[in-house]
Amino acid sequence: MIFWKFFFNNLVSQHSFNKHSESKDQLLIRNIPYKNTVINIHFNTDKQINLSELEKLCDTVGWVRRPLPKVYIAIKYSIVVISLFYKINLTKNLIGFARATSDYAFNATIWDVVVHPDFQGYGLGSALMHQLVRILRNQDINTITLFADPHVISFYHNLGFISNPDGVKGMFWYPR
Amino acid sequence: MIFWKFFFNNLVSQHSFNKHSESKDQLLIRNIPYKNTVINIHFNTDKQINLSELEKLCDTVGWVRRPLPKVYIAIKYSIVVISLFYKINLTKNLIGFARATSDYAFNATIWDVVVHPDFQGYGLGSALMHQLVRILRNQDINTITLFADPHVISFYHNLGFISNPDGVKGMFWYPR
């Protein structure tokens, strides 16, 4: 029993909500046209996100504003957050975001996928999702789920997501 | 900036994966007939679950067995786990289980809802779900989601869950 406890605790200690092994900036897509020039898009999985900048990004796609302290908690307790940005000099400009919750063992659920409208149509959404799925797979998560609005169902379908497989339905409970 | 960091960190410290404020045994339903007598069903939200007992419970409903170390991690990183049991003398006999993952802020997703077949038909599944929703609502989670197999969609519907609201669809990605 003591051995198992030690074994389990060792396993669990490999999973931390405060660190992530892959937080350095990585090149995602080169030469996206922007304002009479071309830029490179990078991504990282750093949880130290400027929440005002994230809020502005979400504004561009018309999302309802959410209390920043709750956004901070949601990021903290997501298994992965992924940010897309371009750099001008040393400044990073956030243009994409997604995150996933998980039990760190079997399932993950993806939330808050957003790409700035100025940068849509260049495959950034697909590239973002490929990275997110890859990172979750690297953490041995087998079942990756999400809830898709009608206008993005075909987008996720093209990435290999299946809607209502074997009649399984996504269901929601909201406060009345 | 320092104030906000202090404020955020204080908020986050209220959420811990190792403690839960509501882990004592509570009476759920009285006088369920069982083996020529009647028993009372209790629940708690203790994460210290006997994993072999949980595995046996899942066997009774025909679920595929899963590696116990991964089950341990999944329980550890669930925002809530809830167990149903009856007591004989001081021994607790596990007869129901459910858990939820969450970002501790906006969303929770319910997984692994199970009631032992010998105890189905007495409203225990509904009572279990009511407690789970109540606990998540007490933690200020507004959107509670799940993925329902076809034969339990009406069960969840009767509990107030809506399938595919506004055309939103649950989607799955599995390794190929």
Boltz contact constraints between the chains, C-beta under 6 A:
constraints:
  - contact:
      token1: [A, 8]
      token2: [B, 72]
      max_distance: 6.0
  - contact:
      token1: [A, 11]
      token2: [B, 69]
      max_distance: 6.0
  - contact:
      token1: [A, 12]
      token2: [B, 73]
      max_distance: 6.0
  - contact:
      token1: [A, 12]
      token2: [B, 76]
      max_distance: 6.0
  - contact:
      token1: [A, 69]
      token2: [B, 11]
      max_distance: 6.0
  - contact:
      token1: [A, 70]
      token2: [B, 105]
      max_distance: 6.0
  - contact:
      token1: [A, 72]
      token2: [B, 8]
      max_distance: 6.0
  - contact:
      token1: [A, 73]
      token2: [B, 12]
      max_distance: 6.0
  - contact:
      token1: [A, 73]
      token2: [B, 104]
      max_distance: 6.0
  - contact:
      token1: [A, 73]
      token2: [B, 105]
      max_distance: 6.0
  - contact:
      token1: [A, 74]
      token2: [B, 103]
      max_distance: 6.0
  - contact:
      token1: [A, 74]
      token2: [B, 105]
      max_distance: 6.0
  - contact:
      token1: [A, 74]
      token2: [B, 106]
      max_distance: 6.0
  - contact:
      token1: [A, 76]
      token2: [B, 12]
      max_distance: 6.0
  - contact:
      token1: [A, 77]
      token2: [B, 103]
      max_distance: 6.0
  - contact:
      token1: [A, 77]
      token2: [B, 104]
      max_distance: 6.0
  - contact:
      token1: [A, 78]
      token2: [B, 103]
      max_distance: 6.0
  - contact:
      token1: [A, 101]
      token2: [B, 101]
      max_distance: 6.0
  - contact:
      token1: [A, 101]
      token2: [B, 103]
      max_distance: 6.0
  - contact:
      token1: [A, 103]
      token2: [B, 74]
      max_distance: 6.0
  - contact:
      token1: [A, 103]
      token2: [B, 77]
      max_distance: 6.0
  - contact:
      token1: [A, 103]
      token2: [B, 78]
      max_distance: 6.0
  - contact:
      token1: [A, 103]
      token2: [B, 101]
      max_distance: 6.0
  - contact:
      token1: [A, 104]
      token2: [B, 73]
      max_distance: 6.0
  - contact:
      token1: [A, 104]
      token2: [B, 77]
      max_distance: 6.0
  - contact:
      token1: [A, 105]
      token2: [B, 70]
      max_distance: 6.0
  - contact:
      token1: [A, 105]
      token2: [B, 73]
      max_distance: 6.0
  - contact:
      token1: [A, 105]
      token2: [B, 74]
      max_distance: 6.0
  - contact:
      token1: [A, 106]
      token2: [B, 74]
      max_distance: 6.0
  - contact:
      token1: [A, 109]
      token2: [B, 109]
      max_distance: 6.0
  - contact:
      token1: [A, 144]
      token2: [B, 173]
      max_distance: 6.0
  - contact:
      token1: [A, 145]
      token2: [B, 172]
      max_distance: 6.0
  - contact:
      token1: [A, 146]
      token2: [B, 171]
      max_distance: 6.0
  - contact:
      token1: [A, 147]
      token2: [B, 168]
      max_distance: 6.0
  - contact:
      token1: [A, 147]
      token2: [B, 170]
      max_distance: 6.0
  - contact:
      token1: [A, 148]
      token2: [B, 169]
      max_distance: 6.0
  - contact:
      token1: [A, 148]
      token2: [B, 171]
      max_distance: 6.0
  - contact:
      token1: [A, 149]
      token2: [B, 168]
      max_distance: 6.0
  - contact:
      token1: [A, 150]
      token2: [B, 167]
      max_distance: 6.0
  - contact:
      token1: [A, 153]
      token2: [B, 169]
      max_distance: 6.0
  - contact:
      token1: [A, 156]
      token2: [B, 171]
      max_distance: 6.0
  - contact:
      token1: [A, 160]
      token2: [B, 173]
      max_distance: 6.0
  - contact:
      token1: [A, 161]
      token2: [B, 171]
      max_distance: 6.0
  - contact:
      token1: [A, 161]
      token2: [B, 173]
      max_distance: 6.0
  - contact:
      token1: [A, 162]
      token2: [B, 172]
      max_distance: 6.0
  - contact:
      token1: [A, 163]
      token2: [B, 169]
      max_distance: 6.0
  - contact:
      token1: [A, 163]
      token2: [B, 171]
      max_distance: 6.0
  - contact:
      token1: [A, 165]
      token2: [B, 172]
      max_distance: 6.0
  - contact:
      token1: [A, 167]
      token2: [B, 150]
      max_distance: 6.0
  - contact:
      token1: [A, 168]
      token2: [B, 147]
      max_distance: 6.0
  - contact:
      token1: [A, 168]
      token2: [B, 149]
      max_distance: 6.0
  - contact:
      token1: [A, 169]
      token2: [B, 148]
      max_distance: 6.0
  - contact:
      token1: [A, 169]
      token2: [B, 153]
      max_distance: 6.0
  - contact:
      token1: [A, 169]
      token2: [B, 163]
      max_distance: 6.0
  - contact:
      token1: [A, 170]
      token2: [B, 147]
      max_distance: 6.0
  - contact:
      token1: [A, 170]
      token2: [B, 170]
      max_distance: 6.0
  - contact:
      token1: [A, 171]
      token2: [B, 146]
      max_distance: 6.0
  - contact:
      token1: [A, 171]
      token2: [B, 148]
      max_distance: 6.0
  - contact:
      token1: [A, 171]
      token2: [B, 156]
      max_distance: 6.0
  - contact:
      token1: [A, 171]
      token2: [B, 161]
      max_distance: 6.0
  - contact:
      token1: [A, 171]
      token2: [B, 163]
      max_distance: 6.0
  - contact:
      token1: [A, 172]
      token2: [B, 145]
      max_distance: 6.0
  - contact:
      token1: [A, 172]
      token2: [B, 162]
      max_distance: 6.0
  - contact:
      token1: [A, 172]
      token2: [B, 165]
      max_distance: 6.0
  - contact:
      token1: [A, 173]
      token2: [B, 144]
      max_distance: 6.0
  - contact:
      token1: [A, 173]
      token2: [B, 160]
      max_distance: 6.0
  - contact:
      token1: [A, 173]
      token2: [B, 161]
      max_distance: 6.0
